[in-house]
Amino acid sequence: MVCLQGVPLSVPEVLAGIRAAEQAAGRPPGSVGLVAVTKGHSAEQIQQFILSHGVFPLAENRGQELRDKVPLLPGAQWHFIGAFQRNKVKYLRDVTLIHSLEERWQAEALAEAALKWGRAPEVLLQVHNGEAQKHGVSPGDLPQMLKDVRATGLTVRGLMVMAPYDQPDAATRVFQDTARRAHDLGLGELSMGMSDDYPQAIAAGATLVRVGTKLFTPATETT
């Protein structure tokens, strides 16, 4: 693998994998977007990534890390994919899409902050996958949560789910169930799939895949 200062040039391979999964599922080319998960990587590494591969939405899961990177990467489009507490809402000012909303109070806090910011991020509702997972809205509670969040004035674009790790059959069931629920709710965006399972997520209907490991794994050698 050719590398640039320790950053693997794997974006073409990942994009090719996304396009192949789209084709296999009979979906139009470009119907799935790549979100580059940048947690744990420096602003310098991310800048090198952008210079080498172009601009993709960047995703963080820690508020403080997001806060520190935003001013160092002007013009980047930021997504937030982690759990957040009330005192972390202030770090989300520059985020365009939050993938992980799971509580009404989070929507209320975001809506209140948006009045000060002059803009509001759009959100996805995180779905609890039924496995050993702490976060997410119980599937049966999604219709009411959607109403509650919309009542705050926020725009809900869709759903997000994290599938069980290293369990392909279970992951497929989770992805398919989440896609069905999004369809029933009239929501078009589906953030599903990460480095190890994004082809399955695309087959089930994902519109956004969150990939980090395959993009930013530290290289052991340069060839």
C-alpha positions as a printed NumPy array, in Angstrom:
array([[  0.   ,   0.   ,   0.   ],
       [  1.334,   3.44 ,  -0.917],
       [  1.286,   5.784,   2.051],
       [  1.619,   9.488,   2.732],
       [  3.364,  10.15 ,   6.043],
       [  1.685,   7.184,   7.685],
       [ -1.794,   7.68 ,   6.215],
       [ -2.879,   4.671,   4.09 ],
       [ -4.152,   5.588,   0.64 ],
       [ -7.124,   3.266,   0.948],
       [ -9.938,   5.626,  -0.013],
       [-10.039,   4.365,  -3.633],
       [-10.412,   0.803,  -2.363],
       [-13.174,   1.787,   0.065],
       [-14.998,   3.779,  -2.603],
       [-14.672,   0.853,  -4.99 ],
       [-16.148,  -1.402,  -2.304],
       [-19.064,   0.989,  -1.837],
       [-19.706,   1.162,  -5.592],
       [-19.517,  -2.652,  -5.869],
       [-21.999,  -3.039,  -3.002],
       [-24.341,  -0.525,  -4.653],
       [-24.173,  -2.463,  -7.918],
       [-24.742,  -5.808,  -6.21 ],
       [-27.833,  -4.384,  -4.487],
       [-29.153,  -2.91 ,  -7.742],
       [-28.806,   0.624,  -6.423],
       [-27.748,   3.688,  -8.445],
       [-24.05 ,   4.659,  -8.372],
       [-23.461,   7.397,  -5.808],
       [-26.499,   6.545,  -3.699],
       [-24.274,   5.849,  -0.659],
       [-22.068,   8.501,   0.914],
       [-18.8  ,   7.927,   2.744],
       [-18.355,   9.539,   6.17 ],
       [-14.701,   9.494,   7.272],
       [-14.422,   8.76 ,  10.993],
       [-11.446,  10.793,  12.238],
       [-11.478,  10.093,  15.98 ],
       [ -8.028,   9.665,  17.455],
       [ -6.267,  11.223,  14.471],
       [ -4.55 ,  14.576,  14.435],
       [ -5.637,  17.573,  12.414],
       [ -2.405,  17.213,  10.429],
       [ -3.249,  13.614,   9.486],
       [ -6.756,  14.638,   8.506],
       [ -5.469,  17.526,   6.401],
       [ -3.127,  15.156,   4.573],
       [ -6.068,  12.831,   4.022],
       [ -8.126,  15.671,   2.507],
       [ -5.274,  16.813,   0.276],
       [ -4.776,  13.272,  -1.002],
       [ -8.383,  12.169,  -1.431],
       [-10.655,  15.199,  -1.517],
       [-13.359,  16.386,   0.831],
       [-15.645,  13.978,   2.661],
       [-17.819,  14.598,   5.724],
       [-15.664,  14.07 ,   8.811],
       [-17.074,  12.417,  11.931],
       [-16.034,  12.636,  15.585],
       [-17.497,  10.934,  18.621],
       [-15.971,  13.076,  21.398],
       [-17.027,  16.653,  21.931],
       [-13.662,  17.922,  23.15 ],
       [-11.825,  16.353,  20.228],
       [-14.283,  17.943,  17.821],
       [-13.837,  21.313,  19.546],
       [-10.067,  21.147,  19.144],
       [-10.087,  20.094,  15.474],
       [-12.711,  22.429,  14.04 ],
       [-10.571,  25.595,  14.06 ],
       [ -7.612,  23.704,  12.588],
       [ -9.602,  22.428,   9.59 ],
       [-11.563,  25.372,   8.19 ],
       [-14.121,  24.452,   5.563],
       [-14.536,  20.85 ,   6.711],
       [-18.021,  19.409,   7.021],
       [-18.43 ,  17.834,  10.455],
       [-20.724,  15.07 ,  11.639],
       [-21.041,  13.886,  15.245],
       [-21.512,  10.167,  15.887],
       [-21.02 ,   9.771,  19.648],
       [-23.127,  10.028,  22.774],
       [-23.212,  13.498,  24.243],
       [-24.043,  15.032,  27.589],
       [-25.715,  18.369,  28.279],
       [-22.42 ,  20.118,  28.984],
       [-21.028,  18.915,  25.636],
       [-23.767,  20.466,  23.484],
       [-21.733,  23.658,  23.149],
       [-19.096,  21.749,  21.183],
       [-21.578,  20.854,  18.432],
       [-21.987,  24.34 ,  16.989],
       [-20.211,  23.561,  13.717],
       [-21.757,  20.123,  13.169],
       [-24.086,  19.713,  10.189],
       [-25.461,  16.268,  11.086],
       [-25.724,  14.468,  14.425],
       [-26.099,  10.702,  13.993],
       [-26.715,   9.788,  17.611],
       [-29.705,  11.587,  19.08 ],
       [-31.493,   9.317,  21.543],
       [-33.159,  11.491,  24.195],
       [-35.749,  14.269,  24.066],
       [-33.625,  16.463,  26.338],
       [-30.822,  16.324,  23.772],
       [-33.17 ,  17.69 ,  21.12 ],
       [-34.374,  20.398,  23.463],
       [-30.815,  21.385,  24.397],
       [-29.768,  21.479,  20.743],
       [-32.783,  23.56 ,  19.775],
       [-32.036,  26.019,  22.582],
       [-28.368,  26.256,  21.584],
       [-29.353,  26.717,  17.932],
       [-31.14 ,  29.95 ,  18.834],
       [-27.771,  31.342,  19.953],
       [-25.839,  29.856,  17.032],
       [-28.276,  31.082,  14.39 ],
       [-28.416,  27.614,  12.856],
       [-29.449,  24.114,  13.892],
       [-27.761,  20.826,  13.017],
       [-29.915,  18.164,  11.414],
       [-30.205,  14.895,  13.323],
       [-30.589,  11.152,  12.994],
       [-32.268,   9.079,  15.68 ],
       [-30.022,   6.315,  16.954],
       [-31.853,   2.997,  17.15 ],
       [-31.11 ,   0.495,  19.891],
       [-30.137,  -2.703,  18.109],
       [-31.472,  -5.113,  20.711],
       [-28.032,  -6.511,  21.494],
       [-25.662,  -5.665,  24.365],
       [-25.683,  -1.936,  23.657],
       [-26.157,   1.012,  25.984],
       [-27.366,   3.653,  23.57 ],
       [-30.288,   4.189,  21.251],
       [-34.038,   4.597,  21.097],
       [-36.041,   1.407,  21.554],
       [-37.584,   0.569,  18.162],
       [-41.105,   0.72 ,  19.547],
       [-40.499,   4.238,  20.856],
       [-39.295,   5.654,  17.521],
       [-42.641,   7.12 ,  16.334],
       [-43.115,   9.102,  19.552],
       [-39.469,  10.174,  19.647],
       [-39.74 ,  11.415,  16.068],
       [-42.757,  13.536,  17.019],
       [-41.025,  14.855,  20.138],
       [-37.856,  15.843,  18.303],
       [-39.735,  17.499,  15.465],
       [-41.723,  19.454,  18.061],
       [-38.484,  21.167,  19.121],
       [-38.008,  22.468,  15.581],
       [-35.12 ,  20.19 ,  14.664],
       [-35.038,  18.408,  11.316],
       [-34.862,  14.607,  11.579],
       [-33.292,  13.194,   8.42 ],
       [-33.316,   9.521,   9.301],
       [-32.022,   6.75 ,  11.537],
       [-28.635,   5.468,  12.644],
       [-27.798,   2.049,  14.028],
       [-24.703,   0.172,  15.167],
       [-24.812,  -3.522,  14.374],
       [-23.42 ,  -6.299,  16.603],
       [-19.699,  -6.636,  16.044],
       [-18.383,  -9.68 ,  14.183],
       [-21.834, -11.268,  13.859],
       [-22.726, -11.046,  10.144],
       [-26.147, -12.666,  10.36 ],
       [-27.193, -10.527,  13.326],
       [-25.83 ,  -7.415,  11.624],
       [-27.868,  -8.101,   8.506],
       [-31.034,  -8.509,  10.593],
       [-30.369,  -5.233,  12.413],
       [-29.72 ,  -3.345,   9.175],
       [-32.812,  -4.725,   7.467],
       [-35.028,  -4.005,  10.473],
       [-33.733,  -0.436,  10.76 ],
       [-34.279,   0.176,   7.043],
       [-37.846,  -1.086,   7.342],
       [-38.523,   1.192,  10.305],
       [-37.077,   4.209,   8.484],
       [-39.332,   3.475,   5.509],
       [-42.389,   3.158,   7.758],
       [-41.557,   6.526,   9.35 ],
       [-41.008,   8.215,   5.992],
       [-37.339,   8.895,   6.715],
       [-34.837,   8.717,   3.871],
       [-31.397,   8.809,   5.507],
       [-29.862,   5.63 ,   6.927],
       [-26.487,   5.796,   8.653],
       [-25.529,   2.122,   8.853],
       [-22.32 ,   0.187,   8.445],
       [-18.718,   0.701,   9.449],
       [-15.349,  -0.591,   8.263],
       [-16.16 ,  -4.285,   8.686],
       [-19.824,  -4.432,   7.692],
       [-20.615,  -1.6  ,   5.3  ],
       [-21.301,  -3.926,   2.307],
       [-24.077,  -5.633,   4.301],
       [-25.44 ,  -2.248,   5.361],
       [-25.523,  -1.039,   1.759],
       [-27.355,  -4.198,   0.702],
       [-29.985,  -3.357,   3.335],
       [-30.366,   0.274,   2.226],
       [-27.72 ,   2.404,   3.954],
       [-27.273,   5.89 ,   2.518],
       [-24.29 ,   6.803,   4.724],
       [-21.488,   4.483,   5.869],
       [-19.131,   5.469,   8.694],
       [-15.617,   4.244,   7.918],
       [-12.509,   4.954,   9.955],
       [-10.279,   1.923,  10.431],
       [ -9.9  ,   1.199,   6.723],
       [ -9.011,   4.843,   6.052],
       [ -6.721,   5.759,   8.923],
       [ -5.07 ,   2.56 ,  10.195],
       [ -1.456,   3.507,  11.014],
       [  0.886,   2.102,   8.408],
       [  3.776,  -0.11 ,   9.442],
       [  5.776,   0.528,   6.291],
       [  5.818,   2.644,   3.155],
       [  6.178,   1.021,  -0.222]])
